[in-house]
Amino acid sequence: MAALTASDNNADLLALSRRLSRPDLNMSDRASHLDIYNTAVRVAQRRPNPSTAPPLPLLLYAIRNILEPSFLLLQTPELLDLIVHLEIFRLNAADKVQHILRRDQSFRRNNSPPVRLLSDQDRSILRSFISTSQLTATRIIYRKIIHGCCLLHIHHLWANYDPRHPDAPSPLNYLVDYFPAFAQHDPAARNSCQTAFATCSWHYNLSQDELHDNDKVGQEAAQFLVAASQYLDDPDDYCLQKGFQIGESFDTIFPPPSQEETVAAIAKYMRAVTQVAGAIEAIFDDFEG
């Protein structure tokens, strides 16, 4: 399959998305699958835009490639970009459901409606997707996933940090990229924080409450980095002061966030998005001709 370019258009992406659902897709064709994955990641790195969200199958495919069979933690920034676009897809789907319900309500005033009306069951299902409680709960899951992935990545970078390789990714740099609402309390970091807000997709369209959470979780990440730095300066002394046995592993002293819980939350979130998309497709194939 020919590689798509930076000018990937919607028609190309839809064709690629349909290819993923074909039963004759060769799962052992590594080159083809790598091309699909790279295309999804490249498109997801664009600035978030509700009108140009990548197709759902493409997003799901790329996310699963990072999470399965094991979580590729070094791909966390790419994973976050993909999840942000999945959230945009979810919000677009919710808007579409609201639009369809309004149209259905309008057509019910017509004695001879030009399209079929929704069944009571259809209306009930769709209303459940856009209830305030459902929308709020799913958004909370989304933000917890973002922060959970950020904490996992920072812990992983520090646990594998080797000062003999100064070109290795710095956990401190990611503290700014992931938690600018916290890092901006340092006047020297404010310009970098503004850049992070503007360029990192996972800060797209945050509410004030979500910015507050970013500040709070960022403080947690910073406390870990300070403690880990103290440990690195003198591991034996740190263990003695904190009540650990000398020689304890880094993960014992600084337990990482649960990968299993984060992956399970992502899977739950993906199911919520695909459930809405599937319901729309099943119910409205001929509703909006």
Secondary structure, 3 states (H helix, E strand, C coil): CCCCCCCCCHHHHHHHHHHHCCCCCCCCCHHHHHHHHHHHHHHHCCCCCHHHCCCHHHHHHHHHHHHCCCCCHHHHHHHHHHHHHHHHHHHHHHHHHHHHHHHHHHHCCCCCCCCCCCCHHHHHHHHHHCCHHHHHHHHHHHHHHHHHHHHHHHHHHHHCCCCCCCCCCCHHHHHHHHCHHHHCCCHHHHHHHHHHHHHCHHHCCCCHHHHHHHHHHHHHHHHHHHHHHHHHHCHHHHHHHHCCCCCCCHHHHCCCCCHHHHHHHHHHHHHHHHHHHHHHHHHCCCCCC
